[in-house]
Every structure is written in C-alpha cells, then in structure tokens.
C-alpha cells in the first residue's frame, strides 16, 4: 500500500498547481461562469496540449500517457482545489470507462483534447451534457455511447455554476460494454476520481479559513486566537488528514489491488462526500457575514461540495454498500 506521493507525483502536482494558479485563478473562474459555455476552451486545450491531462490514463497507443489512478487523483485534487470549471472531470469519467471497457474509437480524441465527452448514470442529470461531443449513458447493466447529434439536450438550472448539467433524451446508441462486472469497476473508479476532487475542495477551504483566521480581528483579537475557532480548525485538519489517507489508499487499490477496490471506493464516497460538504459549510460559517456574499469565494466551494456529494449518489448509499461488502 502506498499512501505517500512519489517524487514524480509531487512534481506532477506542482506543475498542475502552478498552471492553474497562473491561468485559472478564481478570478478567471468567475469570468468563465458568465461565458456561454461556462468554461474556457482555451484553458481546456492547454490542459490537453501542454500538460497532457485529458489523456493521462489513456493508453499510449491512443495518444495518452498511460499513467495510473494515483497520478489521476493528484491532478483531480488540484483541479478540485482550483474549482476548475468545465468538462475535465466529466471527460475523465468517460476516459476511465472507455479505457476499462477496451473501447478504442474515442480515446485518441479525448487524449488530444479535441473531443469532449461525459458520463452519466441518469440521463436527467448529465454533467456538461450541453457541451459534450459524446455522451456515455448507463442503461440497465450496460453502457451506451451517443454522438451529440443523436440526442436531445436541455440545459438545467444547477446549484454548482462551475459544472453545468443537462437533461438528455436518447434512443439507440452504440454499446460500449454490456458486462455488469466491467460496469461495476467503472463505477468504483469514478468514485475514487470524484473523491480526489473532493479532497482538493477540503484542502482549499481549510487553507482559506486558516488564512482568514490570521487576519480577521474581532473584539480586539485575531479570530484564530479564540479557542472555539482553534478547535474547529483542528477538527478540519483531522478531517483533511483522514480524507487524504482514504483517497491515497483508494487510488492505490485502483492501480494495484483490484480485490480491495470495491471497499476502498465505497469508503471514499461514504466519507469524502460528507466531509467535503462539512468543510465547505464550516468555511461559510467561519468567514462570518462576508462568507455569505456573492463577492466572496466561499459560496462557490459550498456549491461544488454539495453537488459533488450527490453526483454519484448520496453518501448513505455508499455507506450501505460498504456495510454490505464488509458483511456488517
């Protein structure tokens, strides 16, 4: 089991963090929210071309880097912390599914960034469904692929403005896989990927609260000096440490221990979903009145955390699955 990042993984994290800080700061995120697509296609293209992130786990023969889920988790932690808008997570879900199913047709386009794809279990809530060129939808025990021209799409009003959704109506479709076991693995890998993004949100909210506690003065003292605030920050730090261990273990299982993946994935979503939302909620509370304003960024993390909490089903569903796997 590997819970500590290698030097290469640390270098990858530093490169992604530096790129996002330079080209996708929260000021840019806010500008993207007002754009027709809701994200910057230029930034997405640079993620593909300069960093090769859209093809990170795609096999080399299809233009990818053939990296592991541990590396993917490192990247998604950073995009989560930066609240990167757009279809990166959705396309990553699609890449995971196509790679695991052995479907080679769409992988080169995903790897080079020319093709936007998405994946959904429910056609009523498809992440980035309006922008996607290809939509993967679960159907019973199988997975179907639809070209954009084959579906009818309707934009939805969403809580998380950084990740738009659509209602999709589709018939027919090309079968990607009809193997229930393969579909189950794909779902587990998605759970691990989403948990990595949630870990990034937890880290970013904690960093913001700590920074604020050092400069905000109330009743003649920095609020970070009050015992109640110290206790809350200590609790959040403990949550972050636990969340990181869970994500690192789940990513290791995804790469090196398939037998451990179902339990690790269920645990990741059972814990990270609630922990991420709790951290974002506490960020709002500890920032006081300013945290509830549109001008402050705390509400953006709050909305991403709530949307992520239910993206793959509510935490109670994952807790029930974990209990079943553990025969409790």
C-alpha positions in Angstrom: 0.0 0.0 0.0 1.3 3.5 -1.0 0.0 6.5 1.0 2.9 8.8 0.3 3.4 10.5 -3.1 6.5 9.7 -5.1 8.8 12.4 -6.3 7.3 12.2 -9.8 3.8 12.5 -8.4 4.9 15.5 -6.3 6.4 17.1 -9.5 3.1 16.5 -11.3 1.1 18.1 -8.5 3.5 21.1 -8.5 3.2 21.5 -12.3 -0.6 21.4 -12.3 -0.9 23.7 -9.3 1.4 26.2 -10.9 -0.5 26.1 -14.2 -3.9 26.6 -12.5 -2.6 29.4 -10.3 -1.3 31.2 -13.4 -4.1 30.6 -15.9 -7.2 29.5 -13.9 -7.3 31.5 -10.6 -10.7 32.1 -9.0 -11.0 35.5 -10.8 -10.8 33.6 -14.1 -13.3 31.0 -12.8 -15.8 33.8 -12.1 -15.3 35.2 -15.6 -15.9 31.7 -17.1 -19.2 31.4 -15.2 -20.5 34.3 -17.3 -19.4 32.8 -20.6 -21.8 30.9 -23.0 -20.0 27.6 -22.4 -19.3 28.1 -18.7 -15.7 27.4 -19.1 -12.6 28.4 -21.1 -12.0 26.2 -24.1 -8.5 27.8 -24.4 -7.6 26.7 -20.9 -9.0 23.2 -21.6 -6.9 23.0 -24.7 -3.8 23.9 -22.8 -4.6 21.3 -20.2 -4.6 18.8 -23.0 -1.8 20.1 -25.2 0.8 21.5 -22.7 0.1 19.1 -19.7 -1.5 16.1 -21.4 -4.0 15.8 -18.6 -7.0 14.7 -20.7 -5.1 11.7 -21.8 -3.4 11.0 -18.5 -4.8 7.5 -18.1 -5.4 6.7 -21.8 -3.0 4.0 -23.1 0.0 5.3 -25.1 -1.1 3.7 -28.3 -4.1 6.0 -28.3 -2.1 9.2 -27.6 -2.3 9.1 -23.8 0.3 8.9 -21.0 -0.8 5.5 -19.6 -0.5 6.9 -16.1 -2.2 5.3 -13.1 -5.2 6.4 -11.0 -2.7 7.6 -8.3 -1.5 10.2 -10.7 -5.0 11.0 -11.8 -6.0 11.5 -8.2 -3.1 14.0 -7.8 -4.4 16.0 -10.8 -8.1 15.9 -9.7 -7.1 17.1 -6.2 -5.6 20.2 -7.8 -8.5 20.9 -10.2 -10.9 20.5 -7.3 -9.0 22.9 -5.2 -9.0 25.4 -8.0 -12.7 24.9 -8.8 -11.8 24.4 -12.4 -14.9 24.9 -14.4 -15.9 22.8 -17.4 -15.8 19.2 -18.6 -12.5 18.0 -17.3 -14.0 15.6 -14.6 -16.8 14.5 -17.0 -14.3 13.7 -19.8 -12.1 11.9 -17.3 -15.1 9.8 -16.3 -15.6 8.9 -19.9 -11.9 8.2 -20.5 -12.0 5.8 -17.5 -15.0 4.0 -18.8 -13.7 3.7 -22.4 -10.3 2.6 -21.3 -11.6 0.0 -18.8 -14.1 -1.3 -21.4 -11.5 -1.6 -24.1 -13.3 0.8 -26.4 -10.7 2.4 -28.6 -12.7 4.5 -31.0 -13.0 7.7 -28.9 -9.8 7.6 -26.9 -7.5 9.5 -29.3 -9.9 12.4 -29.4 -10.1 12.5 -25.6 -6.4 12.3 -25.3 -5.6 15.2 -27.6 -8.4 17.4 -26.2 -10.4 17.6 -29.5 -13.3 15.6 -28.2 -15.4 16.5 -25.1 -17.1 13.5 -23.5 -19.2 12.9 -20.5 -20.6 10.0 -18.5 -23.9 9.7 -16.5 -25.9 7.1 -14.8 -29.0 9.2 -15.0 -29.9 10.9 -18.3 -31.8 13.5 -16.3 -28.6 14.9 -14.8 -25.7 14.8 -17.3 -22.6 16.8 -16.2 -21.6 19.1 -19.1 -24.2 17.5 -21.2 -24.7 20.6 -23.4 -21.0 20.9 -24.3 -20.1 17.2 -24.8 -19.5 15.8 -28.3 -20.1 12.2 -27.0 -22.3 11.2 -24.1 -21.9 7.8 -22.3 -25.1 6.7 -20.5 -25.7 3.7 -18.3 -28.6 1.6 -19.4 -29.5 -1.4 -17.2 -26.3 -3.4 -16.9 -24.7 -1.9 -19.9 -23.1 1.3 -21.1 -24.1 3.1 -24.4 -22.3 5.8 -26.3 -24.2 8.6 -28.2 -23.0 11.2 -30.6 -24.3 14.7 -29.8 -26.4 14.6 -33.0 -28.2 11.5 -31.7 -29.6 13.1 -28.5 -31.9 15.9 -27.5 -30.4 18.1 -24.8 -32.0 20.6 -22.4 -29.9 22.8 -20.0 -30.7 22.5 -16.3 -30.6 25.2 -13.7 -27.9 23.9 -11.3 -26.6 24.8 -7.9 -22.9 24.4 -8.9 -22.4 27.1 -11.6 -18.9 25.7 -12.3 -20.3 22.4 -13.6 -23.3 22.7 -15.8 -25.7 19.9 -16.4 -28.3 18.9 -19.0 -31.3 16.6 -19.3 -30.6 14.2 -22.2 -33.2 12.2 -24.2 -31.6 9.5 -26.3 -32.6 6.3 -28.1 -30.4 3.6 -29.7 -26.7 4.2 -29.0 -23.6 2.1 -29.5 -22.8 -0.5 -26.9 -19.6 0.2 -25.1 -19.9 -2.7 -22.7 -22.7 -5.0 -21.6 -20.6 -6.7 -18.9 -22.0 -6.0 -15.4 -18.6 -6.7 -13.8 -16.9 -4.1 -16.0 -19.6 -1.6 -15.3 -19.1 -2.1 -11.5 -15.4 -1.5 -11.8 -16.0 1.7 -13.8 -18.4 3.0 -11.1 -15.7 2.3 -8.4 -13.1 4.1 -10.4 -15.4 7.1 -10.8 -15.9 7.1 -7.0 -12.2 7.3 -6.5 -11.8 10.1 -9.0 -14.5 12.1 -7.5 -13.1 11.6 -4.0 -9.8 13.1 -5.2 -11.6 16.2 -6.4 -13.4 16.4 -3.1 -10.1 16.2 -1.2 -8.9 19.2 -3.1 -12.0 21.1 -2.1 -11.4 20.2 1.6 -7.8 21.4 1.4 -8.7 24.7 -0.4 -11.4 25.5 2.1 -9.2 24.8 5.1 -6.4 26.9 3.7 -8.8 29.8 3.1 -10.1 29.6 6.7 -6.7 29.5 8.2 -5.6 32.5 6.2 -8.7 34.4 7.2 -8.3 33.5 10.9 -4.8 35.0 10.9 -6.0 38.5 9.7 -9.6 38.9 10.9 -9.9 40.8 14.1 -12.9 40.6 16.3 -13.2 42.2 19.8 -9.6 43.3 19.6 -8.2 39.8 18.8 -7.4 37.8 15.8 -10.2 35.2 15.5 -7.7 32.4 15.2 -6.7 33.1 18.8 -10.2 32.1 20.1 -10.5 28.6 21.4 -13.7 27.8 19.5 -12.0 28.7 16.2 -8.9 26.7 17.1 -11.0 23.6 17.9 -12.8 23.9 14.6 -9.6 24.3 12.6 -8.1 21.3 14.4 -11.2 19.2 13.5 -10.9 20.3 9.9 -7.2 19.4 9.8 -8.0 16.0 11.2 -10.7 15.6 8.5 -8.2 16.5 5.8 -5.7 14.0 7.0 -8.2 11.2 7.1 -9.6 12.2 3.7 -6.1 12.2 2.2 -5.3 8.7 3.6 -8.6 7.4 2.2 -8.1 8.8 -1.2 -4.4 7.6 -1.5 -5.5 4.1 -0.4 -8.4 4.1 -2.9 -6.1 5.2 -5.7 -3.5 2.6 -4.8 -6.3 -0.1 -4.9 -7.4 1.2 -8.3 -3.9 0.6 -9.7 -2.5 -2.3 -7.7 -5.2 -4.2 -5.8 -8.4 -4.8 -7.7 -9.7 -7.0 -4.9 -9.6 -4.1 -2.5 -11.1 -1.6 -4.9 -14.9 -2.1 -4.1 -14.4 -1.5 -0.4 -12.0 1.4 -0.9 -14.2 3.1 -3.4 -17.3 2.8 -1.2 -15.4 4.1 1.8 -14.1 7.0 -0.3 -17.5 8.3 -1.2 -19.1 7.4 2.1 -16.5 9.6 3.9 -15.4 12.2 1.4 -18.9 13.3 0.3 -20.0 14.4 3.8 -16.5 15.6 4.8 -16.2 17.8 1.8 -19.6 19.4 2.3 -19.0 19.9 6.1 -15.7 21.6 5.3 -17.3 24.0 2.8 -20.2 24.7 5.2 -17.8 25.5 8.1 -15.9 27.8 5.7 -19.0 29.8 5.2 -19.7 30.0 8.9 -16.1 30.9 10.0 -15.9 33.6 7.4 -18.9 35.3 9.0 -21.1 37.7 7.1 -18.7 38.2 4.2 -18.7 34.4 3.5 -22.3 34.6 2.5 -21.8 37.3 -0.1 -21.6 36.7 -3.8 -18.3 38.6 -3.9 -16.6 36.0 -1.6 -15.5 32.7 -3.0 -16.7 30.5 -0.1 -20.1 30.0 -1.6 -18.5 28.6 -4.8 -16.8 25.9 -2.8 -20.0 25.3 -0.9 -22.0 24.7 -4.1 -19.3 22.5 -5.6 -19.2 20.4 -2.4 -23.0 19.9 -2.3 -23.1 19.0 -6.0 -20.3 16.5 -5.6 -21.9 15.0 -2.5 -24.7 13.6 -4.6 -23.1 13.3 -8.1 -22.6 9.5 -7.7 -25.4 9.0 -5.3 -25.8 10.2 -1.7 -23.3 9.1 1.0 -25.9 6.9 2.6 -25.9 4.7 -0.5 -22.2 4.2 -0.3 -22.3 3.5 3.4 -24.9 0.8 2.8 -22.7 -0.7 0.1 -19.7 -0.6 2.3 -21.6 -2.3 5.1 -22.7 -5.0 2.6 -19.2 -5.5 1.4 -17.9 -5.9 5.0 -20.9 -8.2 5.8 -22.0 -5.9 8.7 
